[in-house]
Each structure stands twice: as structure tokens, then as C-alpha cells.
Amino acid sequence: MTEPISIYEKYFKDPRREPVLVDYVRTPIGKRSGTIMRHRGDDLVVHCYRTIVERNDFDINIIGDSIVSCNSQIGDCALDIGRTSALAAHLPVSVPGFSINRQCAGGAQAVISAWQAIASGIHDCVICGGVEVQNKYPIMSDAYVFDKEQNKPIMISPNKKIGSHPEIIQKKEEYNSPFADQITSAHAIGAVWMKKSNKPLEDFRHDVDSLSLISHKKACSTWEERGKEIEPIWCPKLDENGKPTLNEKKNITKDPSLSVLTENDETPRPGTSMEKLTSLRTIAGRKSTAFLTAGNSCPTSDGAAAQLWMTRGLAEEIGLKARATIVNFSIIGSDPVLQLTGPIRAIPEALNRANMNFDNMDFIEINEAFSSVIYACCYDLGLDWEEDRFNPWGGAIALGHPTGATGCRLIGSNIHQLEESRKEYAISSMCVGLGMGMATIVRNENPK
């Protein structure tokens, strides 16, 4: 009888099996009523996949899987977008695909799942990414079904048993806040950390508006650097009826009379000022904690991102440059009532696993889903959102947060930041709906 071979023991000790990033690309991030939403969601992934294939000289038959994250897997983002995108991108039919949904961390999970598949020896090469078209399919669109009796779509509420979870009951009482949507959670976080920092509402509102202003200033001063991770995309113009202008075959064309080439993120606002931010009315919340506005929250947005990972040995064999590796990562569950505080635990856990600390990090990205989230994370982790290494190209308040794609973008942006500066280590993290947090540490393979 032969001795069983452990995949872990066999491959994790072999440096040639280590997963390495070969390429990363994304679309511009589109704003409400912008150009990106005029595309099918899966075509945004196809755009990224084709870009990676066309600018890297390799046999696409080596791709072992296609992994795509999307929160609202409906409409043109349905039917296993990991597989449909691979087929539409004309990858070999031998390339399978699957879609995932880890809420706001889905794009990062797609990358980690690719890394795991390679590290475990299941595949030698995986293409992965994420997409969201929020201005077509708003958050929670996937919770709606058509009710024949009412002759209209109705939303199916989350399982009521969640509300009877003993820890959730305890947290609802502790924070005097319901288990509800993310805006409710963002308000609850603000109330908790306003009290922690012993600041009156006026001062707290000023801080979170300042955070937003800094995000826009960073985003609007780094167009050139950030643009290196973007592959421009042709988007149809709109006719007098507001319909996309397509060619005779009903396709989007590169004809300038019918389409426009979108090259930059549409969401950063160069004219943002404290005067404008402070004049905005607050959105739903108690008057005593009314600080959240459209100006200090991320906007609805659209976009896709993708990465190509393979073993170090394979990359060397076929002559492709290894750009980065993953040092370590973490995924944790957090309080579902506050629900957006996950980075406060996920970041230290990833750092501890890597035997590193913030002093080792050249760049730190924490997704700006809401200003109160960044305030809370920086307060508890001892970080300064004004420093150069924190969200250096602007965060989601300025850039937008196409939820299924953001995690992939953050990891990719960290790698671009390290390459641009010839530095070595960076960490990205995001809060996650329903109470989770994720963090990933990357290493630039070619520093100095």
C-alpha cells in the first residue's frame, strides 16, 4: 500500500509552488449617471480579462479556473459570472468558473481563493476578479423576487432567526441600535466613537467631513499614478431618448460618433471643499448623531477589476515577471450590529500572523465605505488618515466602492503603489456587510 501524500506538505515547502501575481488591471470607476453603467456587468469583467490576455505572452490553456466576485448576482451579472465571463472573454472552454459573494470583501476573497487554489496544488494558474454595477443593480437587488399576487417585485427580508441570535440581542441593547442596514450601522459606529473620543457632534461632523476632503484631494492629485492600473474602455453615448448608441449589430463600437473612451475614474470631485461638505444635509439617523451625509459616504459606483496568479516556477518557465506575493491575510467575523468595524480586528490578526506591525507597512489601505468606519479604525488602531501612506491615492469616498470589485482593486492598488515608489510591503483591509473584516498583506517582488 502506497503512502498518502499531503498536498500541503508537498507544495507549501516548495518555493516554486508559491503563488505570484503576474498582472492586475481594472476599469475606470463609474459614477451615477456615468458611462460605465452602460455596459453589461459581465462585459466589464471581459474587458479586464481580455486586457490581461492580450498584454501577456502565455498559453491561455494553462488557466485552471476563473473566479469572479459580485454582490448583486442578477441580470447580466447572474448565471455564474465567473464562468460566463470566461466564455465571453473567449478563454478555452476547459477553463471552469465560479462566482462568490463575501459582500464588500468579495473581490479580495476572489484573489485569496485563487492564491489558495494555486498554493494547494489544485491549479498552476488562476484568473480572478470582481465586478459591481450598483447604478443598475442597487445593493440588495438580489433580495427581490417578483410577487405574482401583488404584481410587483418585493424584498425578502433577512432570516428572522438572525435577530434572535443571543450575541446580537446583547449588542442591540448595548448600542441601542437595531440589526439593520449598513447606513444604520455607520450611524451607530459614529455614536460609539463620538462618545469614545469625547467629542461634541459639531466637532465629530467636522472630522468626518475633513476625512472626506482629504480623500478627494488625494484622489484628484494622483490621476496619473492611479491611471496606470486602469485600462480605458469605450462606452456608448446616449441618444436623444437616453438610450445607448450601438452599431447596426447592436454592439458597442470604438466609433467616436457613437461612443466615448472613458479613461479616468468618474467619481472624484475636484471642486470639493469644506464649505460644500458642511452644507450637505445629513441622511437617516437620530438628530443627536446626525453626521452622515452623501459627501462623507462612498457614492454608488460601477466597475470591475481582475488579476492573474500562477506559481513562481510557471511564471519563470514561460518568461512572465512575478510582480507581487501575498505575505499573509485574515478574515474575521465581527459584531453584526455595528457590522462595519471588522478591520479593527482583521488588520492586527494579519500583521500578527506575518510577525509584522504598522512600522513595516509602506502603505495602508482601509476601504472608505463610510467616514465613521475610517474614524473608528484609525482611532482604535492608532492611525492618522492624513498621513501620506494611508489611502495615498484617495479612498472609496472619492473613488467609489463597486462592492464586488473593491477588494481586488485595493490589493492591486497596493501593488501599484509599491511599484511606483519602489517600496516593499502594504496592507489593505475592508469592512464587510453582516459583520466581517478582511485584511491582506502584499510584498512587492521588485523593490529598490
C-alpha positions in Angstrom: 0.0 0.0 0.0 1.4 3.4 -1.0 1.8 6.2 1.5 -0.7 9.1 1.0 0.9 12.4 0.0 -0.4 15.6 1.7 -0.8 18.4 -0.8 0.1 20.9 1.9 3.3 19.2 2.9 4.3 18.6 -0.7 3.7 22.0 -2.1 4.0 24.6 0.7 7.6 23.7 1.2 8.5 24.2 -2.5 9.2 27.8 -3.3 8.5 27.2 -7.0 4.8 26.5 -6.0 4.4 29.9 -4.3 1.6 31.9 -5.9 2.8 35.1 -7.5 0.8 37.9 -9.1 1.6 38.4 -12.8 -0.9 41.1 -13.8 -3.6 43.3 -12.5 -6.0 45.7 -14.3 -9.3 47.4 -13.7 -11.8 49.6 -15.4 -12.4 53.2 -14.5 -14.9 53.5 -11.7 -18.2 55.0 -13.0 -20.5 57.4 -11.1 -24.2 57.6 -11.0 -25.5 58.5 -14.5 -21.9 57.9 -15.7 -20.6 55.9 -18.7 -19.6 52.6 -17.1 -23.1 51.5 -16.2 -24.0 51.5 -19.9 -22.1 48.2 -20.1 -23.2 44.8 -19.1 -21.6 43.8 -15.8 -20.0 40.7 -17.2 -18.6 42.7 -20.1 -16.7 44.8 -17.6 -15.0 41.6 -16.4 -14.5 40.5 -20.0 -12.7 43.8 -20.7 -10.3 43.2 -17.8 -9.8 39.5 -18.8 -9.0 40.4 -22.4 -6.6 43.1 -21.4 -4.6 40.6 -19.2 -4.6 38.0 -22.0 -3.6 40.5 -24.7 -0.7 42.1 -22.9 0.9 38.9 -21.5 2.5 36.3 -23.8 1.3 33.0 -22.5 -0.8 30.0 -23.5 -4.3 30.6 -22.1 -4.8 26.9 -21.9 -2.8 26.9 -18.6 -5.6 28.9 -16.8 -7.1 26.5 -14.4 -10.1 28.5 -13.1 -11.9 31.8 -13.3 -13.2 33.3 -10.0 -15.4 36.4 -10.0 -16.9 38.2 -7.1 -20.3 40.0 -7.3 -22.8 41.0 -4.6 -25.9 41.5 -6.8 -25.7 38.4 -9.0 -28.7 39.2 -11.0 -29.4 40.3 -14.6 -26.3 40.4 -16.7 -24.2 39.5 -13.6 -26.1 36.3 -13.0 -25.7 32.7 -14.2 -22.3 32.2 -12.6 -20.5 35.3 -13.8 -17.1 33.5 -13.2 -18.0 31.1 -16.0 -19.9 33.4 -18.3 -17.1 36.0 -18.2 -14.5 33.3 -19.1 -16.5 32.1 -22.0 -17.4 35.7 -23.2 -13.7 36.5 -23.0 -13.0 33.5 -25.3 -10.9 31.7 -22.8 -10.7 27.9 -23.5 -13.9 26.1 -22.7 -11.7 23.9 -20.5 -11.5 26.8 -18.0 -14.3 26.4 -15.4 -15.5 29.3 -13.4 -17.4 30.2 -10.2 -18.9 33.3 -8.6 -18.6 34.3 -5.0 -20.2 36.8 -2.6 -18.4 37.8 0.5 -20.2 41.2 0.4 -17.7 44.1 0.4 -14.7 41.7 0.7 -15.7 39.6 -2.3 -13.0 40.9 -4.6 -10.3 40.2 -2.0 -11.8 36.8 -1.4 -11.6 36.1 -5.2 -7.8 36.8 -5.0 -7.3 34.8 -1.9 -9.3 31.9 -3.4 -7.0 32.0 -6.4 -4.0 32.0 -4.2 -5.3 29.1 -2.2 -6.1 27.0 -5.3 -2.5 27.5 -6.5 -0.8 27.1 -3.1 -2.7 23.8 -2.5 -1.6 22.4 -5.8 -5.1 22.3 -7.4 -4.2 24.7 -10.2 -1.0 26.3 -11.5 -2.7 29.4 -12.9 -6.0 31.2 -12.0 -7.6 34.4 -13.3 -9.9 36.2 -10.8 -11.6 39.5 -10.1 -14.8 41.2 -9.2 -17.5 43.5 -10.5 -20.4 45.6 -9.4 -22.8 47.8 -11.4 -24.6 49.5 -8.5 -26.2 52.1 -10.6 -28.1 49.4 -12.5 -28.5 46.9 -9.7 -28.5 48.7 -6.3 -27.3 47.0 -3.2 -29.8 44.3 -2.0 -31.2 43.9 -5.5 -30.6 40.2 -5.2 -33.1 40.1 -2.3 -36.0 41.0 -4.5 -38.4 38.5 -6.1 -41.4 39.0 -8.3 -44.7 38.5 -6.4 -47.4 37.4 -8.7 -50.2 38.3 -6.4 -49.0 41.8 -5.9 -47.8 42.0 -9.5 -44.5 43.7 -8.4 -41.1 42.9 -7.0 -40.9 42.6 -3.2 -37.9 42.3 -1.0 -37.3 39.1 1.0 -36.1 40.2 4.5 -33.0 38.6 6.1 -33.8 35.4 8.1 -35.6 36.5 11.3 -33.6 33.9 13.3 -30.6 36.2 12.9 -32.3 38.7 15.2 -32.7 36.2 17.9 -29.0 35.3 18.0 -28.1 35.9 21.7 -24.9 37.9 20.9 -26.9 40.1 18.5 -29.6 40.7 21.1 -26.9 41.7 23.6 -25.2 44.1 21.1 -28.5 45.7 20.1 -29.1 46.5 23.8 -25.5 47.7 24.3 -25.6 50.1 21.4 -29.3 50.9 21.4 -29.3 50.2 17.7 -31.1 47.6 15.6 -29.5 44.9 13.4 -30.3 46.7 10.1 -28.7 48.1 7.0 -25.1 49.5 6.7 -26.2 53.1 6.9 -27.8 52.4 10.3 -24.6 50.6 11.3 -22.5 53.6 10.2 -24.6 55.9 12.4 -24.2 53.5 15.3 -20.4 53.4 14.8 -20.4 57.2 14.8 -22.3 57.4 18.0 -20.0 54.9 19.8 -16.7 56.5 18.6 -18.0 60.0 19.2 -18.5 59.1 22.8 -15.1 57.3 22.9 -13.3 60.4 21.6 -15.4 62.6 23.9 -16.2 65.0 21.0 -19.4 67.0 20.6 -21.4 66.4 17.4 -20.2 69.6 15.7 -16.5 68.6 16.1 -17.2 65.0 15.1 -19.0 66.1 11.9 -16.1 68.4 11.1 -13.6 65.5 11.5 -15.5 63.1 9.2 -16.0 65.9 6.6 -12.3 66.6 6.8 -11.7 62.9 6.1 -13.8 63.2 3.0 -12.0 66.3 1.8 -8.6 64.6 2.2 -9.8 61.6 0.3 -10.9 63.8 -2.6 -7.7 65.8 -2.5 -5.5 62.7 -2.7 -7.7 61.2 -5.5 -7.6 64.4 -7.5 -3.8 64.8 -7.2 -2.9 61.3 -8.2 -4.7 60.8 -11.5 -1.5 59.9 -13.4 -0.3 57.3 -10.8 -3.7 55.7 -10.3 -4.3 55.7 -14.0 -1.6 53.1 -14.6 -3.9 50.4 -13.2 -6.8 51.4 -15.5 -7.5 50.1 -18.9 -9.7 52.7 -20.7 -13.0 51.4 -22.1 -15.2 52.5 -24.9 -18.7 53.3 -23.6 -21.8 54.1 -25.8 -23.1 57.7 -25.9 -26.7 58.2 -25.3 -29.2 59.3 -27.9 -32.0 61.9 -27.5 -34.1 59.3 -25.8 -31.4 58.4 -23.3 -30.7 55.0 -25.0 -27.1 53.8 -25.7 -26.0 54.3 -29.3 -24.9 51.0 -30.7 -23.9 49.9 -34.2 -26.1 48.0 -36.7 -25.2 44.7 -34.9 -26.3 46.2 -31.6 -22.8 46.2 -30.3 -20.7 48.9 -28.6 -18.2 50.3 -31.0 -15.0 52.3 -31.0 -16.6 54.8 -33.4 -16.2 58.3 -31.7 -19.5 59.3 -33.2 -21.3 56.6 -31.2 -19.0 56.0 -28.2 -16.8 57.8 -25.8 -13.5 56.5 -24.4 -13.6 56.6 -20.6 -10.1 56.7 -19.3 -10.4 58.1 -15.7 -12.4 57.4 -12.6 -15.6 59.5 -12.8 -16.2 59.8 -9.1 -13.5 62.1 -7.6 -14.8 65.7 -7.3 -12.0 68.3 -7.8 -14.3 71.1 -6.5 -14.9 69.5 -3.1 -14.4 71.9 -0.2 -15.2 72.0 3.5 -17.8 74.7 2.8 -19.6 72.4 0.4 -19.3 69.3 2.6 -20.6 71.1 5.7 -23.6 72.4 3.8 -24.9 69.0 2.9 -27.9 67.7 4.8 -27.5 64.5 6.9 -29.1 61.3 5.8 -31.2 59.0 8.0 -30.2 59.0 11.7 -31.0 60.3 15.1 -30.7 64.0 15.5 -28.1 63.5 18.3 -25.9 61.6 15.9 -26.7 63.3 12.6 -23.3 63.5 10.9 -23.5 61.1 7.9 -24.0 62.8 4.5 -23.7 61.9 0.9 -20.4 63.8 1.0 -18.7 61.8 3.7 -20.0 58.4 2.5 -19.0 56.4 -0.6 -21.1 57.0 -3.7 -22.9 54.3 -5.7 -20.5 53.2 -8.4 -19.7 50.7 -11.1 -16.6 48.9 -12.2 -14.6 45.7 -12.5 -11.0 44.5 -11.7 -9.1 41.3 -12.4 -5.8 39.7 -11.6 -3.7 36.8 -13.0 -1.9 34.5 -10.5 0.3 31.5 -11.1 3.1 29.5 -9.5 6.5 31.1 -9.3 8.0 28.2 -11.2 5.5 28.5 -14.0 6.0 32.3 -14.3 9.7 31.8 -14.6 9.3 28.9 -17.1 7.2 31.0 -19.5 9.1 34.2 -19.0 6.5 36.3 -17.2 7.6 38.7 -14.4 6.4 38.0 -10.9 5.1 41.3 -9.6 4.0 40.5 -6.0 3.3 37.9 -3.5 0.8 37.6 -0.6 2.6 37.6 2.8 -0.5 36.8 4.9 -4.2 37.5 5.2 -7.1 37.3 7.7 -10.8 37.0 7.6 -12.8 37.5 10.8 -16.4 37.8 11.9 -17.3 41.0 13.8 -20.3 42.5 15.6 -23.3 42.4 13.2 -24.9 45.4 14.8 -22.0 47.7 14.3 -21.1 45.3 11.4 -18.5 47.6 9.8 -15.8 47.5 12.4 -14.1 44.4 11.1 -10.7 46.0 10.1 -10.1 46.8 13.7 -9.6 43.1 14.3 -8.7 41.8 10.9 -5.6 44.1 10.4 -3.8 43.2 13.7 -4.6 39.5 13.1 -3.0 39.6 9.6 0.0 41.5 11.0 0.5 39.1 13.9 0.3 36.1 11.5 3.1 37.7 9.4 5.1 38.7 12.5 4.9 42.3 11.3 3.5 45.7 12.5 2.5 49.0 11.1 6.1 50.2 11.0 6.8 47.5 8.4 4.0 48.8 6.1 4.9 51.3 3.4 1.2 51.7 2.5 -2.1 51.1 4.4 -5.4 50.9 2.6 -8.7 50.8 4.6 -11.8 51.0 2.5 -13.8 54.1 3.0 -17.3 52.7 3.0 -18.3 55.4 5.4 -16.4 58.2 7.1 -17.3 56.8 10.6 -15.7 53.5 9.7 -12.4 55.1 8.9 -12.7 57.3 12.0 -13.3 54.2 14.2 -10.5 52.2 12.6 -7.9 55.0 12.8 -8.9 55.8 16.4 -8.6 52.2 17.7 -5.5 51.3 15.5 -3.6 54.5 16.2 -3.5 55.5 12.6 -3.6 59.0 11.0 -5.8 59.3 7.9 -3.9 62.4 6.9 -0.5 60.7 6.6 0.9 60.0 3.1 0.9 56.2 3.4 -2.8 56.0 4.3 -5.1 55.6 1.3 -2.5 57.5 -0.7 -4.5 57.7 -3.9 -7.7 58.5 -2.2 -10.3 56.1 -0.8 -13.8 55.0 -1.7 -15.4 58.2 -0.5 -13.7 59.8 -3.5 -13.2 56.8 -5.8 -16.4 54.9 -5.2 -17.0 51.3 -3.9 -18.2 48.9 -6.6 -18.6 46.3 -3.8 -17.7 43.1 -5.7 -14.6 44.7 -7.2 -13.2 46.8 -4.4 -11.2 44.1 -2.6 -9.4 43.2 -5.8 -8.8 46.9 -6.5 -7.3 47.5 -3.1 -4.9 44.7 -3.3 -4.0 45.7 -6.9 -3.6 49.4 -5.9 -1.3 48.4 -3.0 0.9 46.6 -5.5 0.9 49.6 -7.9 1.8 51.9 -5.0 4.7 49.7 -4.0 6.0 49.5 -7.6 5.7 53.3 -8.2 7.6 54.0 -5.0 9.9 51.0 -5.2 8.9 50.0 -1.7 8.2 46.6 -0.3 5.1 46.0 2.0 1.5 47.1 2.1 -1.7 46.1 3.7 -5.3 46.5 2.6 -8.5 45.9 4.5 -12.2 46.4 4.3 -15.3 46.3 6.5 -17.9 43.9 5.3 -21.7 43.8 5.5 -23.3 41.5 8.0 -20.3 41.9 10.3 -16.9 40.7 8.9 -13.5 42.1 8.2 -10.7 41.1 5.8 -7.1 42.2 5.5 -4.3 41.2 3.1 -0.5 41.9 3.2 1.3 42.0 -0.1 5.0 42.2 -0.9 6.5 43.9 -4.0 8.8 41.4 -5.7 10.9 44.1 -7.2 11.6 46.8 -4.6 14.6 49.2 -4.8 
